[in-house]
Amino acid sequence: MPGGCSIRALWILNNFDAVVFSRRFPVVERRWREACKTEYESCIEDPIKYNVLPLVPTDSELASAFAERKRREGSVRGFGVRVSQSTEGSDSWVDDPITRHIIGLYIDTEEGGENHLLWPLILHVKGPYCILVLPQVEPRHLKAYARLCKKSDCGNAVGVDDSLSSLLLDLPSITGAFMVAHAIGDIITGDVVEPEVVVSASPSVGGLLDSLTGSIGISGISSRAKPVAAPVASTAPSGAAAVGTVASDAPKLGSRPLEKDALRSFISSAMPFGTPVDLSYSNIFAIKVNGFPSSELPPQDLKQPAWKPYLYKGKQRLLFTIHETVHAAMYDRDEIPDSLSVSGQINCRAELEGMPDVSFPLTGLNSAHVEVLSFHPSAQVPEQGVDKQAVMFSPPLGNFVLMRYQAICGLGPPVKGFYQLSMVSEDEGAFLFKLCLMESYKAPLTMEFCNVTMLFPRRRVVSFDGTPSIGTVSNNEHSVEWKIMTSGRALTGRSLEATFPGTVKFAPWQTQRSSSGGTVDEDSDIETDNTNNVVNIEEFLMEKMNMDLPPVDLEEPFCWQAYNYAKVSFKIIGASISGMSIDPKSVSIYPAVKAPVEFSAQVTSGDYILWNTLGKCPSVATAKT
């Protein structure tokens, strides 16, 4: 956990801007009031002192201020840059995109009249909820931000100290507050999952089917009732032979949000008195279920960290999985270059007794052209070499992300080609795909499956006609899916060319009238009531909202629904495509133990987009040198 992080309060609001959950931490708040008192006494003549709010606002005051900011800034996150609608003192007046994530609210207190600035509030949007986390900073930091909200010039000059970026660099609590917000967001939406670690299928993995207590090696509590075993999920697509399994200790929450009592329990355990200690839900869950064992304590000369509440006991092994996600925007145009990037992470699961240290050289940094690199807090990383990076860490329990990175794909796009769609009539379009899969990719890289989906969110598909050179085609109301490679037909050591010409027919355009008599030109095909020609009120309101708002006022100005594209999904196993790798033979464990080291890698598609070559598409202008 980042040092010096304390949380004053947090709130969860629903999509009606009502506070559904809040938590305040009096210990941290007491420190804040003392700091305010000291600041007030040392700066009596400073007029900005009156903007410092000495108390955390009530839920109703915060909800009112949040709704007012959303109205003033145009959306939940706000403009992020100074526009004509910006007012002096607002977040967008600062003219920095980070104000879409770190916001300030003006609290109108009931005592009387004057607005007080509440900052910094970390804003995290997860599902239908907005999570606001207020970390403790010094009053002087709040005053510095208040001055930025009133500056006359816009933008941030390079090298100037009086900027939002330089201010945030002095606040490590911001990073901790972001981690808290994301952890709570995952919990309230039931999206608590551990990083995926793939293990080879063999008789030795039977231990994964043990109970939670047995799998993490808790001794001395065998007489207690064992929790229900978490199922072991297969990584292979349905219908294919499984080549590995996923090891996990995290409780399966499903999609149902947790109750408030469970959220309170997590907050009390993960951040007692407002200080984040361990935000791992699997650790908190294990402690709650099993308690703390009285035996098998670590040696007195070793300090057991908070993020490792139990010591593993059982068959030892060490698992590494590189998981990379490929993002691409393929234009097939001379004036717009294609965009291709790789974001990856190294997931680890260390089933090792005691508290050993693990070290290994990470290879492929030079060939992968790594642009961003970050490590788990337990890792120690010396200076980086030309193509190797020595990494040493003391592994926590369960699955964890050892490292994250962003890199360039040196092998080129795994799926390249073009997609064309032209409307031959108002309700019929002719399309053509010409793709090449796994060109320049050699074994052991293996593509397990590949699908291409044409999406039409504002038109209803009636039928399609066409036969691809390979694969099968199906459609639903708003899309046509081409399954080029299905499970059981992996592609290894060779490339594959695939074409798909055809036509697609849509339901007719309709011009409908609302009950108030206004005409609405529909971009989608909404059914009307033949008796009174009145549309479904919910669909009408959504359509009206989408059409009336100009693009610059939408949350995402370059909304994909405004353009035509096809989305590619695939999975590649066998190695990373960035060149990042771990040699199992070079992994060292101290104190030395005999533990097998397993390594696996998989690559999946992220936002992999084929833009319609014949249509409009969003792009970023590149600087000319």
N, C-alpha and C positions, 0 to 999 in steps of 0.2 A: 504494500500500500504506500502511495506517495507520502513522504514525511510532512508533518504539519497540517494534516487535513482534519478539520472538525466541521460538523454539519450543525447549523443552527436550527433548521426546520426543513420539512419537505411537505409537498402537497400533491395530490392526484386529482385532476379535474376531468370530468367527462366531456362529451362533445356538446353539451348544453352550457358549458362554462360554470358548472356547479362543482364545488369541492366534495368529493366522495370519500376522501381519506386525507388525514393530515397527522403529522407527528412533530412535536417540538422537543428540544433538548435543553432543559433548564441549566445544566452545567455549562454548556457552551454559551448560552444566552447570558449567563452571569458574567462570563469573561468579556462578552461583547459590551455589556453595559459599563463595565469598569474601564474598558478601552475608550468608550465614548466620553466618559467622565474625564479621563486624563486628557483626551484630545480637546475637549471643550475648555478645560482650564488653561491649556497651553496656547490656545488660539482664540482668545476672546473676541478679537476684532475681525475674525474671518467670517464674512456673511454666509458662507456655504455651510457653516455649522448647523444652520437651521434645517437643512435638507436631510440630516442624519436622523434616521428613525431609531430611537433607543429601544423600542420593543418590537417583537414580531407581530405582524398584523393578525387580526382575526380572520377566520375563513371567509366570512362575508366581505370583509374589506379587500382581501386578496382577490376573490372571485370578481368583484366589481372592477378592480384595477386591471385585471387580466382581460376582461371583456372590453374595457375602454381602450386598452392598448391594441387589441385585435381590430377594433373599429378604426382606430387612428392609423395603424400600420397596414391595413388592407387585408391581412390574413393572420393566421396563428403565429407564423414565424416572422412576418414583417417583410419590408422591402429589402433590407440589408444594405442598400445604397441610398444616397440622398436623391430624392425625386421631387417633383413639383409639389406633391402632397405632403412632403415632410415638414414638420414643425420644429422649431427650435426647442431643444430639451428632449426630443424623442430619440429612440435608438437609431432610426434611419438617418438622423441628422449627423451622427458620428461618421457615416459613410464608410462602413466596414462590414463585409458579409458575415463576420463572426457574430454580429448582433442578431442574427437569425437563430443562434443557438445559445448565446449568453445575453440575456435580456435584462432590462430594468423596468420596474413598475412604480408608478406614482400613487402612493397610498393616501387616500383622503380619510383621515382619522375622524372619529365621531366627536373628539373633544373640541375640534374647532378650527377647522377651516383651512389649514395650510397643508399642501401636498408634500409628502416626504418620499424621497427616492429610496427604493429597495433594490439593491444590486450587490453582487452578481447573482442572478437566478439562472441556473442551468435548465434549459428547456429541452426535454426529450419527448417526442411524439411516438407512441407505441399503440397501434390499433386505434380504438376510440378514445384513448386516454392521453392526457398531457401531464407529464411528470415535471414538477418544478422542485429543484433542490437548491437550498440557500447555504453555501459554505461560509465559514467565518473568514473575513478579511479584516484588515486594519481600517479604521475610519478614514485615514489619509488616502487609501486606495479608492474608497467610495467618493471622496471629494475630487480626486483626480478624474474619475469617470464623469462626475457632474460637470467639470470644466470642459471635457471633451464634448459633452452634449450641448454646449453653448458656444463652441468656437465658430468663427465666421467663415473660415475657409473649409473646403471639403477635401477628402482624400487624406492619405497618410504619406508624408514625404519620407523618402528613404534616409535612414540614419538619424532621424529625429527621435529624441527620447520621449517627448510628449505625444505619444501615440497609444492606441489601444493595444497593439501587439506588444510593445515594450512593457506596458502595464501588466498584461496577463502573464508575461514571462516571469514576473516577480511574485506570482501567486500559484504555488504548487497545489493549493487546495482545489483549484479549478479542475485539475486532472482527476483528483479523487472524487469530486462531486459528479463528474461525468460517469465514472465507473459505478457510483451508487445509483444514478439515474437509470443507466442501462440494466443493471442487475434487477432493480425493482420493476422496470418495464417488462423484462422477460418473465418475472414471477407473476405479475398481475394478468398477463395474457396467456399464461400456461406454456411459455416458450422456453422453458429451462431444458437445455440439452447440453451434453458434454461434447467436447471435440471428438470427432470420429477417429478411432484408432483401429486399423484393420490388422487382424492376426491370421496367420495361415491356418487352414483347416487341418487338424490332426487330432489324434486321441488325447493329446495333452491339454486341449482347451476345454475339457470337461469341467475343470474347476470353475469356469466362468458361469456355470449353471448353479454354483453354490449360492447360498443366501448372501445378502449384503454384508452381514457380519463376517461370514467366512471369506468372502472374496477380498475384503480389505484387511484381513488378518488380525482381527481383534481377538485377543486371548483373555481368558479369565471370566468370560461371561457366557460360556457355552450353555449354562443352565437356563438362560433366558429364552423366551420364545423368539424364534428366528423370523425376521421379516420375510415377506413373499419375495421370491427371486425375480429379478428383472429379466425379461426375455432377451435373448441374444438375437439381434436382428441380422439378417443377411444383407450383404452389400450387392449381391447380384440381382439383376432384374428378375421379375417373376417369370417363372418358366425356365430359367437357366440354371445350370449347375452351379452351386455355390463354390466360390474359390476362397472365401474367407469369411470371417465373422467380425462383428464390431464389439469391442470390449467397452463396457460402461457400468458405472456405479450410480449414475444419476437416477433419482426416482422419476417414474413416468407420470407426467402431469396431464398429458393430453391437451386439448384445446380449451378446457374449462378453466376459467380464472380461479385463482385461489380466494378463499374467504379472507375477510379482514383480520380475523384472529391469527391465521397462518402468516399473514403479512406482518402483523405486529410481532409475532414470535421470531420471524426472520430478522427484523430490524433490531430487536433487542439483543439477539445473539451475534449478528454480523457487525453491528456498530454500537456497542454499549456506550452510553453517555455521549453519543454523537460522534464518536471516533471510529471510523471504519477499521476493522481488524481483519476480517475474512469474509469476502463476498461470494464465496463458493457455496452454492445452495446444496450441493451434494454433501459437503462437509458438515454444514449446519444440520441437514436432515439426518446424517449418520449419528451426530452427537445427540440429537433429540431422541432418536429411537433407542440408541444403545447406551448412552451415558458415557462416563469415563471409566476405563478399567483401572483397578487398583494394583494389578501386577504388570509384569513386563515393562517396567519403567526404563527410560534410557539411562545410560551411564551418567554419573553426576557431573562429569567434565563436559558433557554435551548438552546444549540448550535446545529443547524441543520447540520448534516454531509453532505459532498459532495455526498456520495453514496446514499443519500435519498433526492433527489431534490423536491419531492412532499410528502405531508402528505395524507394518505389514509382517505377517508370519505365514509362511507357506512356500510353495515352489516358486523359485525366483526366475525372473526373465525381464527383459527390457524391450519395449516396442516403440518403433518410430514410424510415423506415417506422414509423408509429404502430400498435402492436399492443395492443388492449384486450381484457380478459377480463371478462365479466359474470357475477357471482355473484348468485343470487336464491333466496329462499325464499318461495313463493307459498302462502298459507293459505286465502284466500277466507273469512275469518271476521271478524266484527265485533270480537271481543275480542282478536284477534292481528293486528297490522299486518304487511303484507308487508315483506320486507327485500330491498333491491336496492343493489348496490355495483359499482363499476368499478375494476379495477386495470389500470394501463397502463404501457407503457414505450415510449420512442422509441429505436429501433434505427438505427444509422448505419453506413455504409460509405463511407470517403473514399479514393477512388483519386486522390490528388493527389501530384505530385512534390515532393520536398524535405520540409521540415517547416513547412508553413504553419499559420496560425491561422485558424479559421473562427468567424464570429459571426453571430447572427441573433436577432430578437425572437420569443419564444415567445408566441403569442396564445391567448386562451381561458381564462386562469386564473380569471377572475371567473365566467364562465358555467359552467365545469366544476366550480366549488366544490371545488377541490383541497384535500384534507385532509392528505396526506403527500407530500413532494417530496424526492427525493434525486438526486444527479448523479454522473457518472463522475469519478474522481479527476483526470482531465486537464482538467476543465471549471472555468472561473472564472465565478462568478455574483455580480454586484453586487446591490444591494438591489432587492427586488421592487416593481414598480409595481402599479397598480390592476388592470389586466387584461393587462399585458405583463410579460415577464421576459426581460431581455437575457442571452444565453448566449454565452460565448466558450470555445473549446476547441482543443487541439492534438491532432488525431485520431491514434489508434494504427492499426496495421495490421488489416486484415480487418474483420469485423463485430463491433460492440460495442454495449453498452447505454449510451446517452448519459444517459438520465434514466428514473427510475421514479416513479410517482405513484399515488395513490388518490383517487378522485373520486366525485361523485354523478351519477347518470344523470338529466339534466334532461329528457330526452325521454320518460321513463317506460319501463316494461318492453317489450322488443321482442316478447315473447310473454307474453300475460296471459290469464287465464281460470281455469277450475277443473277439478279431477279428483275424481271420486267413485267409490268402490268399496264395495259392501256384499255380504256373504256371504248368499246366499239359501238355501244349504244348507251342510253341512260341507265339501263339495268343489266348490262352484260359486259364483262371484261375478258380480254384475252391475256394470258400470262405465259411466261417461259422461264424456267429454271435451267441453268447450266452450271453444274458444280463439280469440283474435284476434291476428293477426300484423301487426307493423309499423304499428300504429295511431299516427298523428301523425308518422310517419317520412316524410320527403320525399326526392326525388332530390337528390344522387347516391347516397344510402344505398340499397344493394341487398342483399337477402337471397338468398344463393346456394342454401342448403339448410336444411331444418329437420326434425329427427326427434324423436319422443317415444317413450320406452321405459318400459314398466311392468316393474318388477323384482320377482321373487319368489324371493329366494335360499334360502328354507326350504320352498318347495313346488315340486313338479314339474308343469309345465303339460302337460296332455294334449291340449287343443284349445281353440279360441276361436271365437266366432261373432259377426259384426257387420260392417257395411259403413260406412266413413267417408265423409263428404261429399266428401273429396278425398284423394288419395294412395293408397298401398298398405300392406298389413299383412303381417307375417310373424312367426313365433314360433320359439323354441328351447326347450330344456328348462326354463329358469328365467326367461324374459322374453317379452314381446310387444312388437314394435317397429312403430311407425306412422311411415312416411315421408311426411310431409305434402308436402314439396317436395323433389324430387330434382334432380340436376344437369341443367342445361339449361333449367330453368323458374324463372328468377330473378324475384324480386318487387321492383319498383321503383316508387316514387311512389304507391303505393296500399296499402290494408290488405286483409287476407284473413281471413275467418271460417271456422273449421273445426270440425266436430263429429264425434264418434265414439262411438255407443252400442254396447254389446255385452255378451257374457258370456264368461267364461273358466272352464274346468273343470280341476281338479287331480286328481292321483292320490290315492287314499284315504289317510286317516290310518292309521298303523300303530303298534301297541304291541308292542315287541319285547323279548325277554329276552336278556340277555348270557349268556356261557358260565358266569359265576359264579352265575347264578340271580337277579340283581337285575333289576327291571323298569325299563325306560327308556321314557318317553313321548316319542316322536319328534316334533319339529316339522317335520321334512322327511321325504321319502319315500324311504328307503334300502332297496334291494333286500335280501332275506334269502335264505338258502340253504334251500330247501324240505326238505332232508333232515334238518338238525339245527337250523334256526332260529338260526344264528349269523351275525351281521353281519360285514362286512369290518372287520378290527381297526382299520385307520387311520381309516376313516370313523366307527367307533364312538367312538374316543378323541376325535376332533374334536368330535363331537356332545356327548359327555359333558362335555368341557371347556366348551363354549359354554353348556350348560344348568346346570351346577353352580355356575359363578361368578356371584355377585350383580352387578347392573349397576355398583355403585359401585367394584368391584374390577377392572372391565375397563379396558383402556388408553383407550378412548373410551366414557365412560358413556352418551352419547346416540348409541349405535350405530344407523345407519340400518337395519340389518337387524332391529331391534326394532320398526320401524314400516313403514307402507306408503306408497309414494311413486312418482311418475313423474319421470323425468329427461329434460330437454330439451337437445338439442344443435343448434347452428346456427352459421352463419358469415355475417357482413355485411361488405361491402366498400364503398369509395367515400369514406368519411369516418369520423371517430371519433364516438361517440355521447356523449362527455363534452363536446365542444366544443373540445378541444385541437387545435391546428393549427399548421402551419408554412407560411409563404408563400415559395415558392422564389425569388421575385423580391427578397425582402428579405435573402437570405443573402449575406454578404460573405466574401471570401477574401483574406487578406493574406500574402504579396505577391499582388497581383491577377493572376489567370489566367483564361482563358476555359475554364470547366468547366461543363457543364450540371448543373443541380440537379433531381433527381427526387424527388417526394414521393408516398407511398401510405399507405393506412390500411386496417386490417382489424380486425374485432371477432369474437371467438369466445366461445362459452359455456364457463363454468367449471362450478361446482356450481350448476346451475340446476334447482331442485327444485320440483315441484308436489306439495304434501302432500295426502293423501287428506282431503277435507273431512269425511267421515263417520267418520274413524278418529282414533287418537291421533297426536300429533305433538309434537316437542320445540320449545320456544320460550324466549326470554329475556324476563323481566319487565322492563318499562320503568318508569322513575321517573315518578311523577305530580307535576306542577307546578301 
